[in-house]
Amino acid sequence: MTCRSKAAKVGGGLLLVALLAGIAGSAVKQKYSVHDKTRPHPPVATPAAQFGQPPSDAIILFNGKDLSQWRSDRGNGEAKWKIVDNDYVVVTPKAGSIHTQKVFGNCQLHVEWRTPEGVPAKVTDQNRSNSGVFLMGRYEIQVLDSYTDDNYKTNSTYADGQAAAIYGSHPPMVNATRKPGEWQTYDIAFLRPLFDEKGNVVRKARITVFHNGVCVQNNVEIEGTTTHKIKAKYTPHGEGPIGLQDHGNPIAFRNIWIRELPEQPYLIE
Ligand code: MG
Protein backbone atom coordinates (compact mmCIF):
# COMPACT_ATOMS: atom_id res chain seq x y z
CA MET A 1 0.00 0.00 0.00
CA THR A 2 1.24 3.42 -0.73
CA CYS A 3 0.59 6.77 0.79
CA ARG A 4 1.17 9.36 -1.87
CA SER A 5 3.39 12.06 -0.51
CA LYS A 6 1.90 15.45 0.04
CA ALA A 7 5.30 16.60 -1.03
CA ALA A 8 4.31 15.72 -4.56
CA LYS A 9 2.73 19.10 -4.68
CA VAL A 10 6.01 20.81 -4.00
CA GLY A 11 7.23 22.42 -7.15
CA GLY A 12 4.12 21.29 -8.94
CA GLY A 13 1.98 23.17 -11.36
CA LEU A 14 4.83 24.33 -13.51
CA LEU A 15 4.54 23.30 -17.10
CA LEU A 16 7.58 22.72 -19.14
CA VAL A 17 7.11 24.84 -22.21
CA ALA A 18 10.40 26.65 -21.63
CA LEU A 19 12.20 23.39 -20.93
CA LEU A 20 10.82 21.78 -24.05
CA ALA A 21 11.84 24.80 -26.10
CA GLY A 22 15.29 24.64 -24.54
CA ILE A 23 15.63 20.96 -25.33
CA ALA A 24 14.56 21.53 -28.90
CA GLY A 25 17.07 24.33 -29.24
CA SER A 26 19.92 22.37 -27.72
CA ALA A 27 19.14 19.40 -29.93
CA VAL A 28 19.70 21.56 -32.99
CA LYS A 29 22.85 23.13 -31.58
CA GLN A 30 24.31 19.85 -30.46
CA LYS A 31 24.20 17.93 -33.69
CA TYR A 32 27.77 17.00 -34.45
CA SER A 33 29.33 14.78 -37.05
CA VAL A 34 31.05 11.56 -36.00
CA HIS A 35 34.25 12.30 -34.05
CA ASP A 36 33.62 16.03 -34.40
CA LYS A 37 36.52 17.73 -32.62
CA THR A 38 34.44 20.80 -31.90
CA ARG A 39 32.05 18.73 -29.78
CA PRO A 40 32.41 19.73 -26.11
CA HIS A 41 33.66 17.11 -23.69
CA PRO A 42 31.49 16.29 -20.69
CA PRO A 43 32.48 17.57 -17.25
CA VAL A 44 34.49 15.38 -14.92
CA ALA A 45 32.80 13.48 -12.09
CA THR A 46 35.50 11.91 -9.96
CA PRO A 47 34.32 8.53 -8.69
CA ALA A 48 34.57 7.73 -5.00
CA ALA A 49 37.24 5.38 -3.71
CA GLN A 50 34.57 2.86 -2.76
CA PHE A 51 31.56 1.69 -4.72
CA GLY A 52 28.34 3.04 -3.30
CA GLN A 53 29.96 6.23 -2.09
CA PRO A 54 29.11 9.54 -3.79
CA PRO A 55 31.14 10.80 -6.74
CA SER A 56 32.37 14.37 -6.76
CA ASP A 57 29.28 15.85 -8.39
CA ALA A 58 26.74 14.23 -6.05
CA ILE A 59 24.51 16.11 -3.65
CA ILE A 60 24.58 14.44 -0.23
CA LEU A 61 21.00 14.17 0.99
CA PHE A 62 21.74 12.24 4.18
CA ASN A 63 25.16 11.41 5.62
CA GLY A 64 24.03 9.98 8.94
CA LYS A 65 24.35 13.20 10.90
CA ASP A 66 21.13 15.18 10.51
CA LEU A 67 17.94 15.61 8.50
CA SER A 68 18.49 19.28 7.76
CA GLN A 69 17.76 18.74 4.08
CA TRP A 70 14.47 16.98 4.79
CA ARG A 71 11.02 18.05 5.83
CA SER A 72 8.03 16.14 7.14
CA ASP A 73 5.01 15.69 4.90
CA ARG A 74 2.95 16.47 7.99
CA GLY A 75 2.54 20.20 7.75
CA ASN A 76 5.83 20.52 5.89
CA GLY A 77 7.59 20.82 9.28
CA GLU A 78 10.72 19.34 10.78
CA ALA A 79 11.54 15.75 9.80
CA LYS A 80 11.35 13.83 13.08
CA TRP A 81 12.68 10.41 12.24
CA LYS A 82 15.28 8.99 14.65
CA ILE A 83 18.99 9.25 13.82
CA VAL A 84 21.08 6.40 15.25
CA ASP A 85 24.85 6.29 15.84
CA ASN A 86 25.48 9.17 13.46
CA ASP A 87 25.05 6.56 10.75
CA TYR A 88 21.45 5.93 9.81
CA VAL A 89 17.91 7.17 10.29
CA VAL A 90 14.89 5.06 11.21
CA VAL A 91 11.30 5.72 10.27
CA THR A 92 9.38 6.86 13.33
CA PRO A 93 5.98 5.25 12.74
CA LYS A 94 3.15 7.76 12.55
CA ALA A 95 5.60 10.69 12.32
CA GLY A 96 4.79 11.00 8.65
CA SER A 97 6.73 10.53 5.45
CA ILE A 98 9.63 12.87 4.73
CA HIS A 99 10.86 14.63 1.60
CA THR A 100 13.85 16.67 0.52
CA GLN A 101 13.57 20.42 0.61
CA LYS A 102 15.30 20.59 -2.75
CA VAL A 103 13.42 19.42 -5.81
CA PHE A 104 14.79 17.37 -8.68
CA GLY A 105 14.03 16.11 -12.17
CA ASN A 106 16.27 13.70 -14.07
CA CYS A 107 18.57 12.07 -11.57
CA GLN A 108 20.70 9.21 -10.34
CA LEU A 109 19.77 8.29 -6.77
CA HIS A 110 21.60 6.06 -4.30
CA VAL A 111 19.72 4.87 -1.20
CA GLU A 112 20.68 2.23 1.37
CA TRP A 113 17.93 0.66 3.45
CA ARG A 114 17.40 -2.10 5.99
CA THR A 115 14.32 -3.91 7.16
CA PRO A 116 14.23 -4.92 10.83
CA GLU A 117 14.95 -8.37 12.19
CA GLY A 118 12.51 -10.16 14.41
CA VAL A 119 9.28 -9.23 12.70
CA PRO A 120 6.81 -12.06 13.51
CA ALA A 121 5.99 -14.40 10.64
CA LYS A 122 2.32 -13.56 11.01
CA VAL A 123 3.06 -10.02 9.83
CA THR A 124 2.80 -10.37 6.09
CA ASP A 125 1.88 -8.77 2.81
CA GLN A 126 2.09 -4.95 2.69
CA ASN A 127 2.39 -4.75 6.47
CA ARG A 128 5.78 -6.50 6.50
CA SER A 129 8.45 -3.77 6.69
CA ASN A 130 6.92 -1.40 4.17
CA SER A 131 8.43 1.88 3.11
CA GLY A 132 9.26 3.40 -0.24
CA VAL A 133 11.43 5.77 -2.20
CA PHE A 134 9.53 8.42 -4.14
CA LEU A 135 10.90 10.15 -7.24
CA MET A 136 9.57 13.66 -7.85
CA GLY A 137 7.44 13.02 -4.75
CA ARG A 138 5.08 10.75 -6.65
CA TYR A 139 6.69 7.72 -8.35
CA GLU A 140 7.37 4.99 -5.79
CA ILE A 141 10.03 2.30 -5.76
CA GLN A 142 8.73 -0.06 -3.13
CA VAL A 143 10.65 -1.00 0.02
CA LEU A 144 9.39 -4.21 1.66
CA ASP A 145 10.67 -7.36 3.30
CA SER A 146 10.51 -9.65 0.27
CA TYR A 147 13.34 -11.95 1.37
CA THR A 148 13.00 -15.62 0.55
CA ASP A 149 15.17 -18.68 1.14
CA ASP A 150 14.64 -22.38 1.75
CA ASN A 151 13.80 -21.82 5.40
CA TYR A 152 11.65 -18.79 5.07
CA LYS A 153 8.23 -18.62 3.56
CA THR A 154 8.04 -15.83 1.06
CA ASN A 155 6.20 -12.77 2.22
CA SER A 156 3.11 -13.14 0.07
CA THR A 157 1.97 -9.99 -1.58
CA TYR A 158 1.10 -8.91 -5.08
CA ALA A 159 4.13 -8.89 -7.40
CA ASP A 160 3.86 -5.22 -8.23
CA GLY A 161 4.03 -4.44 -4.52
CA GLN A 162 7.17 -6.39 -3.54
CA ALA A 163 10.58 -4.87 -2.92
CA ALA A 164 12.03 -3.00 -5.91
CA ALA A 165 8.68 -2.94 -7.69
CA ILE A 166 7.56 0.26 -9.30
CA TYR A 167 4.54 0.18 -7.07
CA GLY A 168 1.32 -0.82 -8.76
CA SER A 169 2.78 -1.38 -12.20
CA HIS A 170 6.14 -3.14 -12.63
CA PRO A 171 7.41 -6.03 -10.48
CA PRO A 172 11.20 -6.33 -10.45
CA MET A 173 12.60 -8.73 -13.05
CA VAL A 174 14.11 -10.80 -10.21
CA ASN A 175 13.87 -10.75 -6.44
CA ALA A 176 17.28 -9.58 -5.17
CA THR A 177 16.16 -8.89 -1.60
CA ARG A 178 18.52 -9.53 1.28
CA LYS A 179 17.61 -10.79 4.75
CA PRO A 180 16.02 -8.53 7.33
CA GLY A 181 18.79 -6.88 9.31
CA GLU A 182 21.13 -6.63 6.31
CA TRP A 183 21.77 -3.38 4.47
CA GLN A 184 20.52 -3.19 0.91
CA THR A 185 21.05 -0.70 -1.91
CA TYR A 186 18.95 0.93 -4.55
CA ASP A 187 20.73 2.67 -7.40
CA ILE A 188 18.10 4.39 -9.50
CA ALA A 189 18.32 6.26 -12.80
CA PHE A 190 15.28 8.38 -13.52
CA LEU A 191 14.18 10.28 -16.61
CA ARG A 192 11.40 12.64 -15.74
CA PRO A 193 8.14 12.98 -17.69
CA LEU A 194 7.56 16.05 -19.81
CA PHE A 195 4.26 17.81 -20.47
CA ASP A 196 3.11 20.31 -23.07
CA GLU A 197 1.40 23.60 -22.30
CA LYS A 198 -1.98 21.86 -22.17
CA GLY A 199 -0.77 19.38 -19.59
CA ASN A 200 -0.56 16.45 -22.00
CA VAL A 201 2.32 14.11 -21.38
CA VAL A 202 4.75 14.29 -24.29
CA ARG A 203 7.34 11.98 -22.74
CA LYS A 204 6.57 9.38 -20.12
CA ALA A 205 8.95 8.85 -17.20
CA ARG A 206 11.52 6.06 -17.34
CA ILE A 207 13.07 4.24 -14.40
CA THR A 208 16.06 1.94 -14.07
CA VAL A 209 16.75 0.24 -10.74
CA PHE A 210 19.70 -1.79 -9.49
CA HIS A 211 18.80 -3.62 -6.26
CA ASN A 212 21.90 -4.76 -4.39
CA GLY A 213 23.78 -4.36 -7.67
CA VAL A 214 21.28 -6.44 -9.65
CA CYS A 215 19.40 -4.75 -12.48
CA VAL A 216 15.73 -5.29 -11.66
CA GLN A 217 14.11 -2.48 -13.66
CA ASN A 218 15.62 -1.70 -17.06
CA ASN A 219 14.60 1.65 -18.49
CA VAL A 220 10.95 0.95 -17.72
CA GLU A 221 8.39 3.41 -19.07
CA ILE A 222 5.76 4.13 -16.45
CA GLU A 223 2.18 5.24 -16.88
CA GLY A 224 1.83 7.85 -14.16
CA THR A 225 1.69 8.75 -10.50
CA THR A 226 1.83 5.89 -7.99
CA THR A 227 -1.57 5.09 -6.55
CA HIS A 228 -3.20 2.26 -4.62
CA LYS A 229 -5.69 0.03 -6.46
CA ILE A 230 -6.13 2.65 -9.17
CA LYS A 231 -4.52 2.58 -12.60
CA ALA A 232 -1.74 5.13 -12.71
CA LYS A 233 -2.09 8.24 -14.82
CA TYR A 234 -0.13 11.44 -15.20
CA THR A 235 -0.89 14.80 -13.69
CA PRO A 236 1.33 17.58 -15.06
CA HIS A 237 3.96 18.79 -12.62
CA GLY A 238 7.31 20.49 -12.30
CA GLU A 239 10.33 19.20 -10.43
CA GLY A 240 9.64 17.42 -7.15
CA PRO A 241 11.41 16.15 -4.04
CA ILE A 242 12.81 12.76 -3.18
CA GLY A 243 10.47 11.17 -0.65
CA LEU A 244 10.83 8.40 1.92
CA GLN A 245 7.66 6.76 3.13
CA ASP A 246 6.37 6.26 6.66
CA HIS A 247 4.17 3.19 6.31
CA GLY A 248 4.21 2.49 10.03
CA ASN A 249 7.31 0.28 10.05
CA PRO A 250 10.81 1.09 11.44
CA ILE A 251 12.83 0.88 8.23
CA ALA A 252 16.39 2.25 8.40
CA PHE A 253 18.02 4.42 5.72
CA ARG A 254 21.59 5.66 5.25
CA ASN A 255 24.05 7.04 2.69
CA ILE A 256 21.55 8.83 0.48
CA TRP A 257 22.94 10.87 -2.40
CA ILE A 258 21.75 12.13 -5.74
CA ARG A 259 23.20 13.39 -9.00
CA GLU A 260 21.19 15.75 -11.13
CA LEU A 261 21.26 14.60 -14.75
CA PRO A 262 20.92 16.79 -17.84
CA GLU A 263 18.57 16.14 -20.70
CA GLN A 264 20.17 14.05 -23.38
CA PRO A 265 19.53 15.72 -26.74
CA TYR A 266 19.91 12.53 -28.76
CA LEU A 267 16.78 11.22 -27.09
CA ILE A 268 14.59 13.89 -28.53
CA GLU A 269 15.97 14.40 -32.03
MG1 MG B 1 5.64 1.52 0.21
Boltz pocket constraint, residues with backbone or C-beta under 6 A from the ligand:
constraints:
  - pocket:
      binder: B
      contacts: [[A, 1], [A, 2], [A, 3], [A, 130], [A, 131], [A, 132], [A, 140], [A, 141], [A, 142], [A, 143], [A, 245], [A, 247]]
      max_distance: 6.0
